[in-house]
Amino acid sequence: MSYIRPLQIAGVTCANNLVLAPMAGITDSPFRILCLRGGAGLVCAEMVSAYALHYGNARSGRMLQVSEKEHPVSMQIFGSDAQTIAQAAQNAQAAGADIVDLNAGCPVKKINKAGAGCVLMKDPDHLARLVEAAVKAVKVPVTLKTRIALNHKEFLGARLAHLAQEAGAAAVIMHARAAVDVHSGPPNISALAEVCAAVKIPVIANGGVLCAEDAKAFFQAGCAGVMIGRGAIGNPLIFKDIANELQGLPALPHTPVQRLRTYLALIEENVQHYGERIGINRSRKTAGYWIKDFPNAAEVRGQFVRLDFFAEVKALLEGVLAGLENSGQKSAQKPMILL
């Protein structure tokens, strides 16, 4: 049985059913492009506040920017008011989003205090109205990202998915953990299977997918697609890795040299996208995922996070690369993936 296949979300056809998850501060345009080249069939942007867009916040507006290199892309919005959600969906569509996703699963307190994120699960009918408002406001498909439950006492996933389907959602993205679990613990495969059985629209699942076996369990539960988050940080080839293993194809080579060359290319792209200060600051957030698995990696990370200029970063990482290559760790393969 072939688990890897095209994913159809209403009128949007994705090359395969492995999806990059939205991650705040991480899944910006440069990283999304990197993951598409690493084999993702669809990439999702970091969530944007509908209220911030409503009040003309410039930073939030810039977060909606879509490069011509990153299609298909889903833009995620969050909020608790139907009118602002509808407006935000229109803004995302106008910016070039192929899909608009509504977040109803984020457990972050700041988001929840604003009445958004996973607290929307407490009022399923209101959540359905938000989905309907977004659907009516745009021509592109609308999806809902939520969770199987708020706690371990009552599983809401199947009901929420059905309400989303009735409200016009083209797919539902289901985090297979309860909100109280945040990002820890094993996914609940049986609860996920109930969600898949409850609706006709595609169910895309996420929650701790790090390898092909994790993805296979979701597919076997009936999911049309699998979403990958933290497993892609430092390894944007995870999509090709999983696809190859599930299709019986040879594994791709991975070396510290390949990882560092890709990271350096990503940092340079961040600098070009944001400017030097912001580009390097954003790159620091994920240094631990990239600068690892070679002698003195911790020391190199310590040096990297104290640098402010790209010329310094480039000199540091190219020096490390030269050392690794001279010590015999040079890969006979081409660099892992470059922007």
C-alpha positions, 0 to 999 in steps of 0.5 A: 500500500502506498501511503504517499500520494497527492493531497486534494484540499478542495481546488488545491492539489498538493504534490504529496500528503506530507505537510509542514506545520505552522510554527510561531517564529519559525515557519516564515517564507525562507523556511517554507521555501526550504521545506518545499524543496525538502519534499513537503507537499504543502507548507503552512505559515506561522499564525497571524492575529486577525485583530492585529490585521484589523487594526493595520499592524504593519508587522502582522501584515508583513507576515502574510507576504507570500513568495512566488516560490512557495506554493502551495501555502496555507496562511493561518489566522487566529481570533475569536470574532467572526467579522475580524476572522472574515477580514483576515481571511480576505487579507490572506487570500489577497496576499497570495495564500492558496489556503486559509487555516483557522487556529483553534488548537493553540494552548499558549496563554496569551492567545487563549486570554484573547478568546482564541486558540484552544479555548474556542473548543469550549464553544463548538457552535461559536467555532463553527460560526467562525469557520463559516465566516471565513468560508463565506469571505474567500474563494480559496479553501478554508481549513480548521486546525484544532485538537482531539480534546481539551483534556483527557476526560472528553474527546471533542475531535470528531464533533469539531471536525463534523461541525467544521465540515458542515460549516464549509471547511475543506479539510480539518487538521487535527493535533492528536494530543489534548490541549493540556498535553501541549507538545508532549506525550504520545499522540492518541491514535484511536481518538484520531481514527474516530475523527477520520471516520466522522467526516468525508473531508480530508483529515491531516494529523500532527503531533510528534511525527519524527520518522516514517513509523510515526507518519505510518501510524497516522495514515493507518488511522485513516488520515489523508495527510500528515503534518510535521513540525519540530522534526523539520527544524534542522532537517528540512529533508524529513519530508523526503526521508519519510516519503522514501522510507514509506515507498521503499526507496533508499535513505538520503545521506545526512552529515553535519557538513550538509546540515551546516551548509544548508543552515548558512544558506538559510541564514543568508536568506533570512538576512536578505528577507528581514535585514541583517539584525532581524534575520540573524536574531531569528536564525538564533532561535533554532541554532540548537537544531542545526549546529550539532552532532560534531566535535565542539558543537556547543562551543560553536553555538555559544559563539554563534549566538553572540554574533550580530553581523552576517560576515561574522556568522559566515566566517564562523560557520565556514571555518567549522565546515573547513575543519570538518571537511579536513578531518574527513567528515566531508560528504561525497554527496552534494550539499543537503539542500540549498535555497 
